[in-house]
Amino acid sequence: MRAEQSSRAVHPGVGESCARVQTHGGFTLIELLVVISIVAALTGILLPSLNRVRQQARALLGASNQREIVNAANFYAGDNDQRYPESVATMGTDRWNWAEPMMLTARLARSPRMYRSVSAYLQPYIRDARIVYCPSAPQRYEYLQDAWDAGDDWDNPQTPPVRDSVSGTYCLYWNYTGFLQDRQYLFKGPGNTAGGPRWSKLLVSDYFGFDHHRSPNSYGSCEKFLGASIAEGTVLSSAYWSGYGDDRSKRPEIKLHAGYTDGHVETYSSIETLTMKVIIRPETGEPYPSGDGSGPGDFFLPLNALH
């Protein structure tokens, strides 16, 4: 009898504890549904904010990239009698023509005295190839760093053993010439740090264009815009965003960046632009024909490119 009493004294309320565990051992179905509903509501509230934060972070990184590209071009000029690098956005040699300004490596150099890759000029000042790639673009070019490191010796392992070109997501305008459709005269990118009335001060910008051969009759940009889908990259080029097909009058709303010779990087909108066409005949300034979806298409420059 004493032993039984002692046992009860040592373990008081054991039956009550077990009853509580059995009663409150888990959530009911209604409680789980309430929790799921709350989590879903909070996710719906937070996701747009998180997406905006990511977008702003990519925009800041893109502006920083362009500032580093501008600095690298200016450092190169400082080491080379104040002259900027030659443009590699060309095709061919003896009978050459201009190519899209996104070119990072041309298939052939315009002459034996010129390099065919941007990195051959700027690699001493830019080591990380991510600097020359827009962080808002949908997919990075698979061999971006390899091509940047190889410079003029780049040969894509997925293609036959010939020198390959590489097209990026930024437009590089030093020593570049294009045709300004809105003004009916030539655009000339900066040739040296001194500048002058003949040359623009624009060095680099985000890609924003229309009717590129990879996305005919559509807008394209390295910056994402509403309703855009991915224009897939190739073994020679990076992916970008594309949309608004067959409706050129409805220009997408995009915030873009551009860097200038004085070192500043500005933000501008897609409507604050001029139309530049790529020149197919350098001797006459004749641009590629419009609307056939077979060429590089139109490129939209910031209005300040003329100042």
N, C-alpha and C positions, 0 to 999 in steps of 0.2 A: 504493500500500500504506500509506504514511504517512497519507494523507488518510483512508482507511477506518478506521485505528486512531484517528485524531484524532476522527472522528465518533462512534465508540463511546465514547470518553472523555468527550465532551461530553454524550452522552445515555445514561448507563448505566441498565440495567434497564428500558428502554421496553417491551419485550415482557412483562416481569413485571407492570408497572403496568397494561397493557391487560388482562392476564389477570385481575388482581384486580378491575378495574372491571367486567368482564363477569361475574365470579362473584358480586360483592356489589353490583350496581347497583340493587337494589330488594328489597322485602319479598316473601316467599313467601306463598302463600294461607294457610298455617297461621299464619304470623306476624301477618297482618292479622286473622284471626279471633280470635287471642289478644288483640290490642290492642283490637278492638271489644268483646270480652267484658269486659275490664278497665274500659273506659270506661263500658259499660252498668252494670256493678256499682257503680262509683263514683257514677254518676248516680242510681241507685236509693237509694244511701245518703245522698246530699247533698240530693236534692229534698225529702224530708219536712222536713229541717232548714231549708231555704230557705223552704218554705211556712210553717213556724212563725214564722220571723223576719219574713216579710212580714205575717203575721196580727198578730204582736205590734206591729209598726210601725204598722199601721192602727189597732189598738186605742189606742196612745199618741196618734196623731193625732186620733182621735175624742174622746178625753178632753180633749185640748188645745182642739179645736173647741168643746166644750161649756163649757169654762172661759171661753173668749172670749165665748161667748153670754151666760153668767152675768155676766161683767164688763160687757158692753155694756148689759144690762138694768139693772144697778146704776148704771152711769154715767147712763143715761137717768133713772132714779129720782132720782139726786142733782141732776139739772138740772130736775126737775119735782116739787118738793115731796115727794120721797121716794115718789112713786107710780110703780108699774110701768106699762108700756104697756097699753092695752086689748087684749084678745084679738081677733084677726081671724078666729078659727075659728067663724064664724057663716054662716048662709044666710038671705037675705031681709032685709027692712027692717021694715015695720010688724008683720008676722006672722012674725017671724024665729024660727029655732031654731038650736041648736048644731050644729057640724060637727066633723069629725075634727080632733084637735089638731095634726095635721101640716100644717095650712093655713099657707102662706106669703103667699098673696094670695087674698082672698075675691072672689067675683064682684061683690058689692055691700057697701058699708059698712053697718053696723047703723043708723047715723044720720049726718046731715050733719056732726056734730061729731066723728066718729071717722074714722080712716083705715081703708082696706080691706087694706093691705099691711103686713107686718112691717117691711119696709125703710123705709117712710115714717117709722116710729118710730126704727129703729136704724141707718139708713145712715150717720149721722154718726160712728158708733162701729165699724161693720163695713163695710168697702169691698169686700172679696173675698167673693163669694157662696159660695165653696167652704167657708167657715167654717160655713155653715148647712146643710151637706150631709154625711151620714155617709160617711166614706171606705170603709167596708166594703160599702156598697150596690153592686149589680152594675153599674148604668149610671147615669151622671149625667143629670139632666134637661137636654135639649138647650139650652134657653133660660134656664138658671138665672141666669147673670150678667145677661143682658138684662132679665129680669123683675125682678131685684133693683135694677138701675139705674133702671128705669122707675118702680118704686114703684106708686102709685095709678093711673098712666097706662098700665099694662101692657095690651097687646093682642096675643095670640098671632098671628103672621102666617099660621099654618096654619088658622085658624078664621075664621068670618065676623067682620065688624068690630063686635064687641061686647067689652066688658070680660071678660077670662077669669080664672078662678081658677088657682092653682098649689098643688099639694100636695107636700110634701117628704118627708124621711126621719127628721127629729127631731120629737118631740112637744114643743110649747111650751105651758106651763101657767100663765103669769102671767095673772091675772084670768079664768081658765077655770073653768067649772063642769061637773061630770060626776056620774053616779050610781054610787056604790060598791055593786056587787051583793053583795059578801061582807058588808058592814056595814049595808046598807039605809039609807044616808043619803047626803047630797051631799058630793062632793069640791069644795073651793074652792081654786083656785090662789092664790098670794100676790098681794095687791093693793097692798101697800106694804112698805117695808123694815123697818118696825117689827114687822110680824107680828101674831100674836094667836091666840087659841084657835080662831077661826073659819077661819083660813087655813092651808093647807099651806105648807111652805118649798120645795117642789119647783118649779123653774123650767123644766128641760129634761130629756128622756130620749131614749134610742134608741127607735125604734118597735118594739114587740113586741105583737102582737094575734092575734085569731082571728076567722074568718068575715067578713073584709072583702069587699065586693062584687066586688073584683077577684080574690079567691082564696077563693071560698065553701068553708065547712067545712074550712078549712086554717089552719095557723098562718102568720103572716107576721112578718118582722123585717128591719130594715136590716142586722143582723149575720148573717153566713152560719152555717148550722147543718147538721149531718149529714143528707144526703138531700134537701136543699133544691134547688129549681129556681127559675128567674127568673119572677117575676110582672112581666110586661112593663110598662114605663111607657107613658103616653099623651101626647097633646099638652098635657094639663093636669096630669100627675103623674109622679113619679119611679118607677123600678123598685125592687123590693125582693125579698127571698128568701121563698119559700113552700114549705110541705111538710106532711107528717103529716096528709094529708087523711082526714076521717071518723073520726079517732081522737083525740078531744080528751083522753082520759085519758092518752095518751102524749105528754107535753109535751117538746119538744126541749130539749136542753141548750145553753144560750147564756149567754155572759158579756156583760152589758149595762152601760151607764153612765148616770148621772144627775147633774145639777148642781143645787145648792141656793143659797138666798139668801145664805148666809154665804160663798160663793165656792168651796166644796169640791166636787169631783166624785168620786163613789164608784162602785165596781164591785159589781154584784150579779148573782145567778143568776136564771134564768127561773122557778125555783120560789119565790124570795123576793119574791113579788108579790101584789098584790090586783087584782081585776077591776073595771074601770071601764067603764061604758056611756055612750055619747053620748046626751044628752037631746034628745028630739024636741019636747017641750012645756015651755018654760022656766017657764011660770006654775005648773005642777004638779010639775015634776021627772020627768015620765014619760020613760023611756028608749026607744030604738028597740027593736022586738021582736027576739027572739033566734031564730037558727036558720034564717032564711029566705034568707040570703045576698044580701040586697038593700041592706043598710045599711052603715054603717061598721064594724060588728062590735064586738068587745070589745077593750079596751086594758088591758094589764097594767102597773100602776104598782109601783114599788119599795115595800116595806113601810115604809121610812122616810119615804114621802110623807105619812104621817099624823103624824109626830113634829114 
